[in-house]
Amino acid sequence: MSRALFLVASLLFLGNAVFINASFEPSLIVNMAKIIMDNYCSPENLEGMKEAVEATSSNTDVLNIPDAESLANVLTNGIQTTIGDPRLKVFYQPNYVPIVPPKMPPLPPEQLIALLQTSIKLDILEGNIGYLRIDHILGEETAEKVGPLLLELVWNKILPTSALIFDLRYTSSGEISGIPYIVSYFSEEDPLIHIDSVYDRPSNTTTELFTMSTLLGERYGINKPLIILTSKNTKGIAEDVAYCLQKLKRATIVGEKTAGGSVKVDDIKVGDTDFYITVPTAKSINPVTGSTWEVTGVTPDVEVNAEDALATAIKIINLRAQVPAIIEGSATLIADNYAFEDIGADVAGKLRGLLAKGEYSTVVSKDSLETKLSADLKALSGDKSLKTTSNTPPLPPMNYTPEMYIHLIQVSFHTDIIENNIGYLRFDMFGDFEEVKPIAQIIVEHVWNKVVNTDAMIVDLRNNIGGPTTAIAGFCSYFFDADKQIVLDKLYDRPSGTTTELWTLTDLTGKLKKKSSHSVLVIHFSPRYATVGAAEEFVYIMKKHGRAMIVGETTAGGSHPPKSFRVGETDIFINIPTVHSDITTGPAWEGAGITPHIPVSAEAALETAKGILNKHLGGQK
């Protein structure tokens, strides 16, 4: 049975089963079904309605009811439940006279001025922010009559403002012909934009609404911030205006989800009775989304209680006023400090281009600005380390006891001796060399001495998240000869324009790993594993100097530890990689990663490394 047939049948059943004191003719339901079938704006939801009407028209049973109002409530519930549209309603009202919006009579100028002043609220807020509240959307005919006065009393005062808050929280009525007027004042003269399509069911016609090429007065333009306030009482034409401007990305909606009304509803009398049915007879289809705000309502970009919407809008506008300076400041910092000068200049130029194209005109909070800026910096540079960051003050140094240090080291390092006297060492972070110095002896005793005398070593960096550059020379030195210092790498610091050489160290705690032993670095980069930062620099050095075989996948292509820069006097901070390894000896690993000698998956990397060393050491025996 079709949904429509189920509707008619269920309503007849409800009437017979529930009501016992009064009666009405089954033709009442048949007539209601015909009204819906002929006038409802979404006929695709009424499949089978014709068959339902024909099946019900032969039913001559008398339905028993206690009173007409109760019947109207039951019929409303049945229709809404079956069709799924809360706008469909049945009501009973003898001598009902449909409300027709009165046409504006000719009024003397002083009365017209008084009328406009009471129906439109205008204010200029601190910071040159315009505030405009209109509780009824005027149609074309009315707008032409009062246009010159609207221009003089309202619009000309709005035009000089730096931003506008358009308050539709109390707007529940309006005329379709007013939609193009409002939208046009916030768009450009050319080209014309298709902003809405309104399908009228009774006439089976679709009217396409476009922005207007000619307007009375100047346009507000497309660059100044526009915030629309909404509430659960924002309804009908006001919802259409808000939805159009939102989907054109011209306005930010702040407040509550709107009512989910209709561009047009009609109260249609049912036959010769005093029953009426409220039917949405037209619907809006947005050309940008291909969908409608009707029934579901317009979802705000920033959802807050209606009473908090104005204060929230002011905060958003004040933030946006700072955005150009923040983006320009970020671009300058990157151009002046990014490790690779050409990349820094390119990112800065493209970031300024995004600002010029209005890419930052929709930010609604400091968090959303930071999120977008981070995403753009990563996308423009290909560097995951170039991003916004929080200004977290460093934690005070902890006063660890020797026992606490031992426990910390035991959980931070994992060592093992596997077959053929192969040492296994895993640690997931590099520590600052100066901070590690006081506990170097403890690390040597509880970690390094367990693996230093092995015939080969596997260093597992699959989960190593890096750390300070100061750790590199110290750790690398354990794998090189003590009698000959060598330059491990040269690090160029962009802000100072200086180059620092990383040399092997001679003063180390503990024994060195003998040069004749074999080293394999197990590395990988994936959503589950990450070899980055200082860990990459260590891998780079060991590979460049032929001191280890690299097994796994290409590393992350991160950077040396970035520095945090404050953007101007704001509370926005950016992490900028300022140092890069010597690129005169080959391509940089920053941004590209380090390719292993033996490329395998993370899961297979450790077993592959064991297999390589077992084969080599087994052949020596």
ChimeraX attribute file (.defattr): number of C-alpha atoms within 10 A of each C-alpha:
attribute: neighborCount
match mode: 1-to-1
recipient: residues
	/A:1	9
	/A:2	12
	/A:3	16
	/A:4	23
	/A:5	22
	/A:6	16
	/A:7	24
	/A:8	23
	/A:9	17
	/A:10	16
	/A:11	20
	/A:12	20
	/A:13	12
	/A:14	17
	/A:15	20
	/A:16	16
	/A:17	12
	/A:18	14
	/A:19	16
	/A:20	13
	/A:21	10
	/A:22	12
	/A:23	17
	/A:24	16
	/A:25	13
	/A:26	19
	/A:27	17
	/A:28	16
	/A:29	21
	/A:30	22
	/A:31	16
	/A:32	23
	/A:33	23
	/A:34	17
	/A:35	18
	/A:36	22
	/A:37	22
	/A:38	17
	/A:39	21
	/A:40	24
	/A:41	24
	/A:42	16
	/A:43	13
	/A:44	8
	/A:45	16
	/A:46	19
	/A:47	14
	/A:48	16
	/A:49	23
	/A:50	16
	/A:51	12
	/A:52	22
	/A:53	22
	/A:54	12
	/A:55	14
	/A:56	19
	/A:57	14
	/A:58	11
	/A:59	13
	/A:60	10
	/A:61	12
	/A:62	14
	/A:63	20
	/A:64	19
	/A:65	20
	/A:66	13
	/A:67	14
	/A:68	17
	/A:69	15
	/A:70	14
	/A:71	23
	/A:72	18
	/A:73	14
	/A:74	16
	/A:75	26
	/A:76	20
	/A:77	16
	/A:78	19
	/A:79	24
	/A:80	16
	/A:81	13
	/A:82	17
	/A:83	14
	/A:84	12
	/A:85	16
	/A:86	14
	/A:87	18
	/A:88	21
	/A:89	20
	/A:90	25
	/A:91	19
	/A:92	20
	/A:93	12
	/A:94	9
	/A:95	7
	/A:96	11
	/A:97	8
	/A:98	10
	/A:99	7
	/A:100	6
	/A:101	9
	/A:102	6
	/A:103	8
	/A:104	11
	/A:105	9
	/A:106	9
	/A:107	10
	/A:108	8
	/A:109	11
	/A:110	8
	/A:111	11
	/A:112	16
	/A:113	15
	/A:114	10
	/A:115	12
	/A:116	16
	/A:117	14
	/A:118	8
	/A:119	12
	/A:120	15
	/A:121	14
	/A:122	18
	/A:123	15
	/A:124	16
	/A:125	14
	/A:126	8
	/A:127	13
	/A:128	14
	/A:129	20
	/A:130	21
	/A:131	19
	/A:132	18
	/A:133	19
	/A:134	18
	/A:135	18
	/A:136	18
	/A:137	24
	/A:138	21
	/A:139	16
	/A:140	16
	/A:141	14
	/A:142	15
	/A:143	16
	/A:144	13
	/A:145	14
	/A:146	16
	/A:147	17
	/A:148	14
	/A:149	16
	/A:150	19
	/A:151	16
	/A:152	11
	/A:153	16
	/A:154	18
	/A:155	20
	/A:156	13
	/A:157	14
	/A:158	21
	/A:159	17
	/A:160	12
	/A:161	18
	/A:162	17
	/A:163	26
	/A:164	25
	/A:165	26
	/A:166	22
	/A:167	24
	/A:168	26
	/A:169	25
	/A:170	18
	/A:171	21
	/A:172	19
	/A:173	18
	/A:174	20
	/A:175	19
	/A:176	21
	/A:177	16
	/A:178	20
	/A:179	25
	/A:180	21
	/A:181	22
	/A:182	17
	/A:183	22
	/A:184	23
	/A:185	20
	/A:186	19
	/A:187	22
	/A:188	17
	/A:189	16
	/A:190	9
	/A:191	10
	/A:192	13
	/A:193	19
	/A:194	15
	/A:195	24
	/A:196	24
	/A:197	18
	/A:198	19
	/A:199	20
	/A:200	21
	/A:201	19
	/A:202	13
	/A:203	11
	/A:204	11
	/A:205	11
	/A:206	15
	/A:207	11
	/A:208	15
	/A:209	18
	/A:210	17
	/A:211	24
	/A:212	19
	/A:213	13
	/A:214	12
	/A:215	13
	/A:216	13
	/A:217	15
	/A:218	12
	/A:219	18
	/A:220	22
	/A:221	16
	/A:222	15
	/A:223	14
	/A:224	18
	/A:225	22
	/A:226	27
	/A:227	27
	/A:228	27
	/A:229	28
	/A:230	33
	/A:231	26
	/A:232	18
	/A:233	20
	/A:234	28
	/A:235	26
	/A:236	26
	/A:237	26
	/A:238	32
	/A:239	28
	/A:240	28
	/A:241	22
	/A:242	28
	/A:243	25
	/A:244	24
	/A:245	22
	/A:246	20
	/A:247	15
	/A:248	15
	/A:249	12
	/A:250	22
	/A:251	25
	/A:252	25
	/A:253	26
	/A:254	29
	/A:255	27
	/A:256	26
	/A:257	24
	/A:258	26
	/A:259	21
	/A:260	23
	/A:261	26
	/A:262	25
	/A:263	25
	/A:264	19
	/A:265	19
	/A:266	15
	/A:267	19
	/A:268	17
	/A:269	20
	/A:270	21
	/A:271	14
	/A:272	7
	/A:273	12
	/A:274	14
	/A:275	22
	/A:276	21
	/A:277	21
	/A:278	19
	/A:279	22
	/A:280	25
	/A:281	22
	/A:282	23
	/A:283	23
	/A:284	24
	/A:285	19
	/A:286	21
	/A:287	18
	/A:288	12
	/A:289	10
	/A:290	10
	/A:291	10
	/A:292	20
	/A:293	24
	/A:294	23
	/A:295	15
	/A:296	13
	/A:297	22
	/A:298	26
	/A:299	19
	/A:300	21
	/A:301	18
	/A:302	19
	/A:303	17
	/A:304	17
	/A:305	16
	/A:306	18
	/A:307	13
	/A:308	14
	/A:309	24
	/A:310	22
	/A:311	9
	/A:312	22
	/A:313	24
	/A:314	19
	/A:315	14
	/A:316	21
	/A:317	25
	/A:318	16
	/A:319	16
	/A:320	23
	/A:321	17
	/A:322	11
	/A:323	18
	/A:324	16
	/A:325	14
	/A:326	20
	/A:327	20
	/A:328	18
	/A:329	18
	/A:330	24
	/A:331	22
	/A:332	17
	/A:333	20
	/A:334	28
	/A:335	20
	/A:336	16
	/A:337	22
	/A:338	26
	/A:339	25
	/A:340	19
	/A:341	15
	/A:342	11
	/A:343	16
	/A:344	22
	/A:345	18
	/A:346	15
	/A:347	23
	/A:348	25
	/A:349	17
	/A:350	16
	/A:351	20
	/A:352	17
	/A:353	12
	/A:354	13
	/A:355	15
	/A:356	12
	/A:357	10
	/A:358	11
	/A:359	13
	/A:360	18
	/A:361	23
	/A:362	18
	/A:363	20
	/A:364	21
	/A:365	17
	/A:366	15
	/A:367	11
	/A:368	13
	/A:369	22
	/A:370	19
	/A:371	15
	/A:372	17
	/A:373	21
	/A:374	20
	/A:375	15
	/A:376	18
	/A:377	24
	/A:378	17
	/A:379	13
	/A:380	18
	/A:381	17
	/A:382	17
	/A:383	19
	/A:384	18
	/A:385	24
	/A:386	28
	/A:387	22
	/A:388	25
	/A:389	18
	/A:390	13
	/A:391	13
	/A:392	6
	/A:393	6
	/A:394	6
	/A:395	6
	/A:396	6
	/A:397	7
	/A:398	6
	/A:399	8
	/A:400	10
	/A:401	9
	/A:402	11
	/A:403	9
	/A:404	11
	/A:405	14
	/A:406	17
	/A:407	12
	/A:408	12
	/A:409	17
	/A:410	14
	/A:411	9
	/A:412	13
	/A:413	16
	/A:414	14
	/A:415	18
	/A:416	15
	/A:417	16
	/A:418	13
	/A:419	11
	/A:420	17
	/A:421	17
	/A:422	23
	/A:423	22
	/A:424	22
	/A:425	19
	/A:426	18
	/A:427	18
	/A:428	19
	/A:429	20
	/A:430	21
	/A:431	17
	/A:432	15
	/A:433	17
	/A:434	11
	/A:435	12
	/A:436	14
	/A:437	15
	/A:438	10
	/A:439	15
	/A:440	16
	/A:441	15
	/A:442	17
	/A:443	20
	/A:444	16
	/A:445	13
	/A:446	15
	/A:447	19
	/A:448	23
	/A:449	14
	/A:450	16
	/A:451	21
	/A:452	22
	/A:453	17
	/A:454	19
	/A:455	18
	/A:456	25
	/A:457	27
	/A:458	27
	/A:459	20
	/A:460	23
	/A:461	27
	/A:462	27
	/A:463	21
	/A:464	23
	/A:465	18
	/A:466	26
	/A:467	19
	/A:468	17
	/A:469	22
	/A:470	16
	/A:471	20
	/A:472	27
	/A:473	21
	/A:474	21
	/A:475	16
	/A:476	19
	/A:477	21
	/A:478	22
	/A:479	21
	/A:480	20
	/A:481	16
	/A:482	19
	/A:483	7
	/A:484	9
	/A:485	13
	/A:486	15
	/A:487	12
	/A:488	20
	/A:489	23
	/A:490	16
	/A:491	19
	/A:492	20
	/A:493	19
	/A:494	18
	/A:495	13
	/A:496	9
	/A:497	10
	/A:498	10
	/A:499	15
	/A:500	13
	/A:501	15
	/A:502	17
	/A:503	17
	/A:504	24
	/A:505	18
	/A:506	14
	/A:507	9
	/A:508	16
	/A:509	17
	/A:510	15
	/A:511	14
	/A:512	18
	/A:513	23
	/A:514	17
	/A:515	13
	/A:516	8
	/A:517	16
	/A:518	20
	/A:519	24
	/A:520	23
	/A:521	26
	/A:522	30
	/A:523	34
	/A:524	31
	/A:525	22
	/A:526	15
	/A:527	5
	/A:528	9
	/A:529	17
	/A:530	21
	/A:531	31
	/A:532	30
	/A:533	26
	/A:534	25
	/A:535	29
	/A:536	29
	/A:537	26
	/A:538	24
	/A:539	27
	/A:540	24
	/A:541	19
	/A:542	21
	/A:543	19
	/A:544	14
	/A:545	12
	/A:546	11
	/A:547	19
	/A:548	23
	/A:549	19
	/A:550	28
	/A:551	27
	/A:552	26
	/A:553	24
	/A:554	22
	/A:555	28
	/A:556	24
	/A:557	22
	/A:558	26
	/A:559	30
	/A:560	25
	/A:561	20
	/A:562	20
	/A:563	16
	/A:564	18
	/A:565	18
	/A:566	18
	/A:567	20
	/A:568	14
	/A:569	8
	/A:570	11
	/A:571	11
	/A:572	19
	/A:573	19
	/A:574	25
	/A:575	21
	/A:576	25
	/A:577	26
	/A:578	26
	/A:579	26
	/A:580	22
	/A:581	25
	/A:582	17
	/A:583	13
	/A:584	8
	/A:585	9
	/A:586	9
	/A:587	11
	/A:588	17
	/A:589	22
	/A:590	25
	/A:591	16
	/A:592	16
	/A:593	21
	/A:594	24
	/A:595	20
	/A:596	21
	/A:597	14
	/A:598	15
	/A:599	17
	/A:600	18
	/A:601	17
	/A:602	20
	/A:603	10
	/A:604	13
	/A:605	23
	/A:606	22
	/A:607	11
	/A:608	19
	/A:609	23
	/A:610	20
	/A:611	12
	/A:612	14
	/A:613	22
	/A:614	18
	/A:615	11
	/A:616	14
	/A:617	17
	/A:618	11
	/A:619	8
	/A:620	7
	/A:621	6
